[in-house]
Amino acid sequence: MTMTRTLGRSGIEVSAIGMGCWAIGGPLWGDGGQPFGWGEVDDDESVRTIHRALDLGVTLFDTASNYGAGHSERVLGRALAGRRDQAVIATKFGNRADEATRAWTGTDASPAYAVASLHESLRRLGTDHVDLYQLHINDLPAAAALDLVDTLEGLVDQGSIRAYGWSTDNPSSARAFAAAGPHCATVQHDESVLSDNAAMLAVCAELDQASLNRGPLAMGLLTGRYQESPAARGADDVRGRAPQWLVWFTDGRPTPQWVARVAQVREALTADGRTLAQGALGWLLARSERAVPIPGCRTVAQAEENFATLALGPLPADAFAEVERLLADLRPAAVN
């Protein structure tokens, strides 16, 4: 039986691990040629990957209006045709993009754009509703986010969305947003064995929010593959020209200090026979009962490895404690 968790106060039940759909969007370009995608992608393989995820019990699929300038949503919609009732779709708004040029064109936090962006997302996804609608501007001032609450509640009343949340790494912002709206159910934030946001997990517990964990494999660093194949990421891959916030890669290659950290915890994460990726996902499931990791997958093989963790379950308590001991100088001890 597939391990499940609940999306906070919404009551929506999902698989305990979801599939992140950023990478299947393909290229996206920012100012000055900054890549915001993961390079070229095979849409047919993406569809097969989504189908395999469904077959393995995955029900949550997380995308955004600007992933590949809408391409991720179109591919997800194509894959879910005829299987929409098996999926909980989470998408995001707030980043504008030009579909023709695959260019990011800035942010828009206005209530009017939240509505317009939803209509475009529904069209691309081929559905009449989105289960979870998330604000996608990490550093937006809380006051501007609060201006969206009435609009988002109205979309719930209309049946266009079932719940909403914010993708932000700021606990105080997340607290204010969750407290303001009864149908706010989730916070999506950076969370991995290498980057623990204990304050955010405390907010989720306090205000009955699910913690959607983006970056659960540290952009691939916690798979171990890029240490074993050190070729630089391509110029169309966000890791190939990492923006300031992406600390895991430097000049297209894994950052040495973080490679050393991975090596430090590899044995503890894999002690019960898991792969490194499965250990990292199992750590998140053990870290908090509200955690729902959403690793990205572009291939069937990645889906099979990642989602086998649904059967393996949380990392055993002794292994979890050993990881915390090894990383004690990196962060305070975790509190469940």
N, C-alpha and C positions, 0 to 999 in steps of 0.2 A: 504494500500500500504506500502511495506517495506521501512523503512528509509534507505537511501543510502548515501555513501560518496565516494570520489575519491582518488585513490592512487597517490597523488601528481601529478607530471608532466607527469606521464604515461597515464593519462586519463582513467585508468581502474576503472570502477564503481564497488563497492562492497557494501554489507550490512554494515550498520553503526557499527555493532558489528559482529566480527568473532568468530570462534571456535578455541581455542587453543588445540593442539593435543599432548602436552607433556605427560599428564597423561595416555593417552591410549596406550602409548608405553610400559608400564610395567617396570619391574626392569632394572636398569643400574647401574654398579658398577664402582667406581673410585679407586684411590690408597688407600690402607689400609682398604678396605671394605666400603669406603664412598658411601652411596646410592645417586644416581643421578636420580632416578625415583620416582614414587609414589606408589610403591608396585604392587602386583599382580592385574591383570585386566581381565575382562571377554570380550573377543574379540567380541562375538555375541552381547553383550550389547553395546559395542563401536560402532558397525555397526548400530545398531538400533538408537543410539544417533545421529550419523551423519545423518542418514536418517530423523530423527525428526527435526534436525537443518535445513536441506534443506527444509522440508515441512513448517517450520516456517519463511522461507525467508532468511536464512543465506546463503551467497554465498562464504565467505572467510574462508579458512581452513589453519591454520598455523602449520606446523610441522618442523622437522629437521632430518638430516641424522642420528644423534646419539640418538634420542629419542627411548629408548629401543633398541639401537644398530640397528636401521632400522625398528623395529617392528611397530612403529607408522605409518611410510610411507606405509608399507604393508597393515595394517588394513584400512588406509584411501583409498588406491587404491582399495581394495576389496569393500569398501562401495560405492565408486564413479563409479564402473563398470556400464556402461549404463547410468550414470548421469553426466559424466565428463563435459558436456557442461553447466551444471548448477553451476559449481564450479570454483572459483579462488583459485588455489593452491599456497601457499607460503611455501617454504622449505629453509633450511639453510645448509651451509657447513663450514668446518674448524675444526671440532672435529672428530677425528678418533675413531672408535669403532670396536670391534671384535664381529661379529654377533653370533658366536658359544658360546662364554663365557659371552656375555652381558657385556663386559668390555670396559670402556673408555680407550683409549690408547694414548692420547695426542692430540695436535693441529698441524695443518698443514695449513699455509697460502700461500702456493706456488700456482702460477697460474696453474701449471700442476694438482695439487690436486683439484682445483676448477672445472676443466673440468672432471676429473675422478669421483669425488664425484657426479657431476650432472648426469653422465651416470648411476651410481648406483641408484641414487634417481629415475630417470625416470623408471628404470627397476622395482624397488619396487612399485612405484606408478602406473605402468601400463599405462603410458601416453607418448606422444611424445614431450611434452613441460611443463615447469613450468612457471607459470605466474609471480611469484616474487621469486628471488633467493637472499638469504641474507647471508652476512658474519656473522659468529657466534662466533667470538672471541672478546669479549667485550673490553678487554684492549690492543688489538693489536696496536702498534705504527702506527700513521697515515701514515708514509712513506711506511710501509709494505702494508697497505691497498691500497694505491695509485698504488702500483705495480700491483694490480689486475684489475684496471679499463680497460685497453686495452683488456684483456681477456674477461671480462664481456661484454664489448661492442661488441666483436666478437661473443659471444653467442647470443646476441640480434640479430645481423645481420643474424646469421644462423637460427633463429627461435626457438632455444632450450629454450630460456627464453624471456619474454616480458619486464621485468624490473628487477632492482636489488636494494638492500639496505644494511644496516649494522645494526646489533643488538648490540648497544653500549649505554652506559650511559654518554659518554663524548661528550659534545656539540661541542668542537673545532674539535675533530676527525670527528664527523658527518658533520660539516660544510665543512671541507676540502674534504671529500669523495663526498659529494653531489655537490660541485662546480666543481669537476674534470670530472664527467661523465654525459652526457646528458640524459642517461636512468636510472640514479639513482633517485628513486622515493620515498623511505621510510626510516625512522629510526624506529627501534623497540627499545623501552626503557622502563625501569621501570616507571610506572605512575599509581598512585591511589590517592584516597582522602587522604591517609596517607603519600604519597610520591610524591610530586609534583616537576617536573623538568621544571621549568619555562624557564630556559635558553635553553633547548632542544626544547620546543615548539616555542620559538622565532626563532631558527634556521630553524625549519620546515616552519614557515611563511615566512622567508626571502628567502628560496631557493626552495619553492614550493614542500615540502616533506610531505607525510602523516606521522602521528605519530601513530605507532602501539603500543598499550599500553599492555605490558606484566605485569603480576602481578596485574591486575586491581582489584582483590578481595583479594590482599595481601596473596596469597597462601591459601585462604580459610578463613582467619581471618575475612574478611568483609562479610562472610555469617552468622556469629554468631553461627554456629553449633558447633564449637570446644570449645566455651565458655560453651555451654549447655551440651556437652558431653566431659568432660575433660580427658578422657582416653588418654594416650600417643600414639602418632603415632608409627607405627611398625618400626622395624630395617631395613626394606627394603624401607622405605619412607624417602625421602630427609628431610622432616620435623622432622622425628624421630631422626635424627642426623644432625642437621642443620649446614651447612658450615657457615663460617664467614659472608658471604654476606646476609644470610637469617636471618634477625633480628626478624621476626614475631613469630618465635617459638624457645623455649629453652628447651632442654632435652625432646623433643617430645610434649611439651605442649605450648599453646599460651603464649607469653611473657607478663607478667602482665602489664607493662607500656603501651603496645599497646592495650591490652584488655581494659584498662581504656580510651584510646583515642577513641576506637570504641564506647564505652558506651556514651562518651561525644557527639558524633555526630549522634547517632542512631535516635533520635527523629526527627532531621532535615531531615535526609535522607529518613525517612519513613512517613513524614507528610502527603503526598498525597495518602497514602494507599499502597505504594510500600513495597516490602520486603526489608530487609537491602541490599541484593545483588543487587536488582534492583535499589535501591537508589545510591549505589556506582557506578554502571555503568551509571546511569543517570547523576551523577556528572561529569563523564568524558566527556559525550556528551555535557554537558553545558560548560565545561572548555575550549574546543577548537573545532572549526569546522573541524579541521584536525585530531582530535582524533578518532581512531578506536580501541576500547577495544577488546581484544581477550581472554576472560575468558576460562579456561579449563573446559571440561565437560567429565564425565565418565559414566553418566547415563541419561536416557531419562528425568527423573524428573529434573535434573540439567539443561538440555537444555531447557526444557519448562519454568523454572523459569527465567533463564538468558535472553533468547531471547524474552520473553514477553516484555522486555525493548524496543525492536524495535518499539512496538506499543505505549508504554508509553512515549517515547521520552526523551529529556533532562530534568534534574531536573529543576523545576520552579525557576525563578530568585530569589524569596524571600528565598527559601530553600537553594539555592546555597550561597547566601550572608550570611545566618545564619551559614552555615558550615564554611565559611571563617572566620567569627567572632570568632567562637568557637576554631578554630585552629590557630588563629593569632599568638600565641607564638611559633608555630611549624614551620612556614614558612612565607615569605612575602605574602602580599595580592595578590591573583591571578589577572592577567590581561588578558582579552580575546582579 
